[in-house]
Protein backbone atom coordinates (compact mmCIF):
# COMPACT_ATOMS: atom_id res chain seq x y z
CA UNK A 1 0.00 0.00 0.00
CA UNK A 2 1.59 3.24 -1.13
CA UNK A 3 1.81 5.75 1.68
CA UNK A 4 -0.37 8.85 1.87
CA UNK A 5 1.28 11.85 0.27
CA UNK A 6 2.65 9.96 -2.74
CA UNK A 7 1.48 10.41 -6.31
CA UNK A 8 1.52 7.84 -9.14
CA UNK A 9 3.51 9.39 -11.99
CA UNK A 10 4.38 6.58 -14.37
CA UNK A 11 5.13 2.97 -15.14
CA UNK A 12 8.20 0.99 -16.23
CA UNK A 13 7.45 -0.53 -19.63
CA UNK A 14 10.71 -2.23 -20.56
CA UNK A 15 14.46 -2.55 -20.28
CA UNK A 16 16.89 -0.66 -22.52
CA UNK A 17 20.44 -1.73 -23.25
CA UNK A 18 22.66 -3.79 -20.99
CA UNK A 19 23.48 -1.33 -18.16
CA UNK A 20 20.18 -1.47 -16.22
CA UNK A 21 18.33 1.39 -17.89
CA UNK A 22 14.52 1.23 -17.88
CA UNK A 23 12.02 2.44 -20.46
CA UNK A 24 9.33 4.49 -18.72
CA UNK A 25 5.96 5.96 -19.60
CA UNK A 26 5.27 9.05 -17.48
CA UNK A 27 1.69 10.23 -16.97
CA UNK A 28 2.88 13.84 -16.96
CA UNK A 29 4.29 16.03 -19.68
CA UNK A 30 6.55 17.81 -17.21
CA UNK A 31 9.42 16.10 -15.45
CA UNK A 32 10.30 18.97 -13.14
CA UNK A 33 9.78 16.80 -10.02
CA UNK A 34 11.98 14.02 -11.41
CA UNK A 35 15.63 14.91 -11.35
CA UNK A 36 19.02 13.34 -10.77
CA UNK A 37 19.85 12.50 -7.16
CA UNK A 38 16.19 12.65 -6.09
CA UNK A 39 14.28 9.61 -4.87
CA UNK A 40 11.43 7.67 -6.44
CA UNK A 41 9.23 4.93 -4.97
CA UNK A 42 8.61 1.82 -7.08
CA UNK A 43 5.76 -0.61 -6.46
CA UNK A 44 6.23 -3.87 -8.37
CA UNK A 45 3.55 -6.23 -9.72
CA UNK A 46 3.56 -8.20 -6.44
CA UNK A 47 2.89 -5.02 -4.46
CA UNK A 48 6.38 -4.75 -2.96
CA UNK A 49 7.68 -1.20 -2.58
CA UNK A 50 11.24 0.06 -2.69
CA UNK A 51 12.79 3.51 -2.89
CA UNK A 52 15.53 4.21 -5.44
CA UNK A 53 17.76 7.17 -6.10
CA UNK A 54 17.56 8.49 -9.66
CA UNK A 55 20.85 8.64 -11.60
CA UNK A 56 19.29 10.33 -14.62
CA UNK A 57 16.17 10.56 -16.77
CA UNK A 58 15.87 11.68 -20.40
CA UNK A 59 13.40 11.62 -23.30
CA UNK A 60 13.58 8.64 -25.64
CA UNK A 61 11.29 7.83 -28.60
CA UNK A 62 7.71 8.11 -27.27
CA UNK A 63 8.70 7.77 -23.63
CA UNK A 64 11.68 8.22 -21.36
CA UNK A 65 14.75 6.36 -20.19
CA UNK A 66 15.41 6.13 -16.46
CA UNK A 67 18.58 5.03 -14.72
CA UNK A 68 18.37 4.11 -11.03
CA UNK A 69 21.24 3.67 -8.56
CA UNK A 70 21.52 -0.01 -7.63
CA UNK A 71 20.17 -1.25 -10.97
CA UNK A 72 23.22 -2.02 -13.09
CA UNK A 73 22.32 -4.78 -15.56
CA UNK A 74 19.55 -5.67 -18.01
CA UNK A 75 18.24 -8.54 -15.85
CA UNK A 76 17.72 -6.20 -12.87
CA UNK A 77 15.94 -3.68 -15.14
CA UNK A 78 13.73 -6.43 -16.63
CA UNK A 79 12.64 -7.40 -13.10
CA UNK A 80 11.21 -3.88 -12.69
CA UNK A 81 8.95 -4.02 -15.78
CA UNK A 82 5.36 -3.25 -14.79
CA UNK A 83 6.39 -1.38 -11.65
CA UNK A 84 4.54 1.82 -10.88
CA UNK A 85 6.52 4.97 -10.08
CA UNK A 86 5.56 7.34 -7.26
CA UNK A 87 6.94 10.65 -6.01
CA UNK A 88 6.12 12.67 -2.92
CA UNK A 89 3.39 15.23 -3.70
CA UNK A 90 5.50 17.90 -2.01
CA UNK A 91 7.99 17.61 -4.91
CA UNK A 92 5.37 19.05 -7.30
CA UNK A 93 5.71 22.70 -8.20
CA UNK A 94 3.13 25.23 -7.06
CA UNK A 95 0.49 26.03 -9.64
CA UNK A 96 -1.00 29.38 -10.53
CA UNK A 97 -4.42 30.23 -9.10
CA UNK A 98 -7.17 28.54 -11.08
CA UNK A 99 -4.99 25.68 -12.33
CA UNK A 100 -5.01 22.17 -10.89
CA UNK A 101 -3.28 18.86 -11.11
CA UNK A 102 -5.39 16.00 -12.46
CA UNK A 103 -5.40 14.31 -9.05
CA UNK A 104 -7.08 17.47 -7.69
CA UNK A 105 -9.90 17.15 -10.25
CA UNK A 106 -10.52 13.40 -10.31
CA UNK A 107 -13.04 12.54 -7.61
CA UNK A 108 -14.78 15.92 -7.48
CA UNK A 109 -18.59 15.90 -7.28
CA UNK A 110 -20.02 17.87 -10.19
CA UNK A 111 -23.11 20.12 -9.96
CA UNK A 112 -24.75 22.39 -12.51
CA UNK A 113 -25.46 26.05 -11.78
CA UNK A 114 -29.05 24.89 -11.15
CA UNK A 115 -27.65 22.65 -8.36
CA UNK A 116 -28.37 19.40 -10.24
CA UNK A 117 -25.93 16.63 -9.32
CA UNK A 118 -24.26 15.17 -12.44
CA UNK A 119 -21.89 12.72 -10.80
CA UNK A 120 -18.21 12.40 -10.02
CA UNK A 121 -15.18 13.13 -12.22
CA UNK A 122 -13.90 9.64 -13.06
CA UNK A 123 -11.14 10.49 -15.52
CA UNK A 124 -9.74 13.18 -17.77
CA UNK A 125 -9.22 13.02 -21.52
CA UNK A 126 -6.41 15.24 -22.80
CA UNK A 127 -7.12 16.82 -26.17
CA UNK A 128 -5.14 19.20 -28.30
CA UNK A 129 -6.98 22.32 -27.16
CA UNK A 130 -8.39 21.55 -23.70
CA UNK A 131 -8.95 18.63 -21.35
CA UNK A 132 -12.34 16.94 -21.10
CA UNK A 133 -13.68 15.75 -17.74
CA UNK A 134 -15.48 12.39 -17.78
CA UNK A 135 -18.28 12.56 -15.20
CA UNK A 136 -20.27 9.45 -14.25
CA UNK A 137 -23.47 9.41 -12.20
CA UNK A 138 -23.69 7.41 -8.94
CA UNK A 139 -25.21 4.37 -10.68
CA UNK A 140 -22.56 4.47 -13.39
CA UNK A 141 -25.24 4.51 -16.09
CA UNK A 142 -24.81 8.03 -17.45
CA UNK A 143 -21.62 9.68 -18.58
CA UNK A 144 -21.24 13.40 -19.20
CA UNK A 145 -18.23 14.84 -21.03
CA UNK A 146 -17.43 18.34 -19.78
CA UNK A 147 -14.91 20.54 -21.59
CA UNK A 148 -12.38 22.08 -19.21
CA UNK A 149 -13.09 25.64 -20.25
CA UNK A 150 -13.53 28.71 -18.02
CA UNK A 151 -16.95 29.46 -19.50
CA UNK A 152 -18.12 25.92 -18.62
CA UNK A 153 -16.29 25.17 -15.35
CA UNK A 154 -17.29 28.07 -13.14
CA UNK A 155 -15.98 26.91 -9.78
CA UNK A 156 -13.71 24.29 -8.26
CA UNK A 157 -13.75 24.02 -4.47
CA UNK A 158 -11.21 21.46 -3.28
CA UNK A 159 -12.28 21.94 0.36
CA UNK A 160 -15.91 21.01 -0.42
CA UNK A 161 -14.81 18.53 -3.13
CA UNK A 162 -17.12 20.08 -5.75
CA UNK A 163 -17.05 21.46 -9.26
CA UNK A 164 -19.83 23.75 -10.49
CA UNK A 165 -20.49 23.87 -14.22
CA UNK A 166 -22.65 25.75 -16.69
CA UNK A 167 -23.22 23.17 -19.41
CA UNK A 168 -23.47 24.27 -23.03
CA UNK A 169 -26.72 23.42 -24.80
CA UNK A 170 -26.87 19.82 -25.88
CA UNK A 171 -25.01 18.38 -22.88
C-alpha positions as a printed Julia matrix, in Angstrom:
171×3 Matrix{Float64}:
   0.0    0.0     0.0
   1.59   3.24   -1.13
   1.81   5.75    1.68
  -0.37   8.85    1.87
   1.28  11.85    0.27
   2.65   9.96   -2.74
   1.48  10.41   -6.31
   1.52   7.84   -9.14
   3.51   9.39  -11.99
   4.38   6.58  -14.37
   5.13   2.97  -15.14
   8.2    0.99  -16.23
   7.45  -0.53  -19.63
  10.71  -2.23  -20.56
  14.46  -2.55  -20.28
  16.89  -0.66  -22.52
  20.44  -1.73  -23.25
  22.66  -3.79  -20.99
  23.48  -1.33  -18.16
  20.18  -1.47  -16.22
  18.33   1.39  -17.89
  14.52   1.23  -17.88
  12.02   2.44  -20.46
   9.33   4.49  -18.72
   5.96   5.96  -19.6
   5.27   9.05  -17.48
   1.69  10.23  -16.97
   2.88  13.84  -16.96
   4.29  16.03  -19.68
   6.55  17.81  -17.21
   9.42  16.1   -15.45
  10.3   18.97  -13.14
   9.78  16.8   -10.02
  11.98  14.02  -11.41
  15.63  14.91  -11.35
  19.02  13.34  -10.77
  19.85  12.5    -7.16
  16.19  12.65   -6.09
  14.28   9.61   -4.87
  11.43   7.67   -6.44
   9.23   4.93   -4.97
   8.61   1.82   -7.08
   5.76  -0.61   -6.46
   6.23  -3.87   -8.37
   3.55  -6.23   -9.72
   3.56  -8.2    -6.44
   2.89  -5.02   -4.46
   6.38  -4.75   -2.96
   7.68  -1.2    -2.58
  11.24   0.06   -2.69
  12.79   3.51   -2.89
  15.53   4.21   -5.44
  17.76   7.17   -6.1
  17.56   8.49   -9.66
  20.85   8.64  -11.6
  19.29  10.33  -14.62
  16.17  10.56  -16.77
  15.87  11.68  -20.4
  13.4   11.62  -23.3
  13.58   8.64  -25.64
  11.29   7.83  -28.6
   7.71   8.11  -27.27
   8.7    7.77  -23.63
  11.68   8.22  -21.36
  14.75   6.36  -20.19
  15.41   6.13  -16.46
  18.58   5.03  -14.72
  18.37   4.11  -11.03
  21.24   3.67   -8.56
  21.52  -0.01   -7.63
  20.17  -1.25  -10.97
  23.22  -2.02  -13.09
  22.32  -4.78  -15.56
  19.55  -5.67  -18.01
  18.24  -8.54  -15.85
  17.72  -6.2   -12.87
  15.94  -3.68  -15.14
  13.73  -6.43  -16.63
  12.64  -7.4   -13.1
  11.21  -3.88  -12.69
   8.95  -4.02  -15.78
   5.36  -3.25  -14.79
   6.39  -1.38  -11.65
   4.54   1.82  -10.88
   6.52   4.97  -10.08
   5.56   7.34   -7.26
   6.94  10.65   -6.01
   6.12  12.67   -2.92
   3.39  15.23   -3.7
   5.5   17.9    -2.01
   7.99  17.61   -4.91
   5.37  19.05   -7.3
   5.71  22.7    -8.2
   3.13  25.23   -7.06
   0.49  26.03   -9.64
  -1.0   29.38  -10.53
  -4.42  30.23   -9.1
  -7.17  28.54  -11.08
  -4.99  25.68  -12.33
  -5.01  22.17  -10.89
  -3.28  18.86  -11.11
  -5.39  16.0   -12.46
  -5.4   14.31   -9.05
  -7.08  17.47   -7.69
  -9.9   17.15  -10.25
 -10.52  13.4   -10.31
 -13.04  12.54   -7.61
 -14.78  15.92   -7.48
 -18.59  15.9    -7.28
 -20.02  17.87  -10.19
 -23.11  20.12   -9.96
 -24.75  22.39  -12.51
 -25.46  26.05  -11.78
 -29.05  24.89  -11.15
 -27.65  22.65   -8.36
 -28.37  19.4   -10.24
 -25.93  16.63   -9.32
 -24.26  15.17  -12.44
 -21.89  12.72  -10.8
 -18.21  12.4   -10.02
 -15.18  13.13  -12.22
 -13.9    9.64  -13.06
 -11.14  10.49  -15.52
  -9.74  13.18  -17.77
  -9.22  13.02  -21.52
  -6.41  15.24  -22.8
  -7.12  16.82  -26.17
  -5.14  19.2   -28.3
  -6.98  22.32  -27.16
  -8.39  21.55  -23.7
  -8.95  18.63  -21.35
 -12.34  16.94  -21.1
 -13.68  15.75  -17.74
 -15.48  12.39  -17.78
 -18.28  12.56  -15.2
 -20.27   9.45  -14.25
 -23.47   9.41  -12.2
 -23.69   7.41   -8.94
 -25.21   4.37  -10.68
 -22.56   4.47  -13.39
 -25.24   4.51  -16.09
 -24.81   8.03  -17.45
 -21.62   9.68  -18.58
 -21.24  13.4   -19.2
 -18.23  14.84  -21.03
 -17.43  18.34  -19.78
 -14.91  20.54  -21.59
 -12.38  22.08  -19.21
 -13.09  25.64  -20.25
 -13.53  28.71  -18.02
 -16.95  29.46  -19.5
 -18.12  25.92  -18.62
 -16.29  25.17  -15.35
 -17.29  28.07  -13.14
 -15.98  26.91   -9.78
 -13.71  24.29   -8.26
 -13.75  24.02   -4.47
 -11.21  21.46   -3.28
 -12.28  21.94    0.36
 -15.91  21.01   -0.42
 -14.81  18.53   -3.13
 -17.12  20.08   -5.75
 -17.05  21.46   -9.26
 -19.83  23.75  -10.49
 -20.49  23.87  -14.22
 -22.65  25.75  -16.69
 -23.22  23.17  -19.41
 -23.47  24.27  -23.03
 -26.72  23.42  -24.8
 -26.87  19.82  -25.88
 -25.01  18.38  -22.88
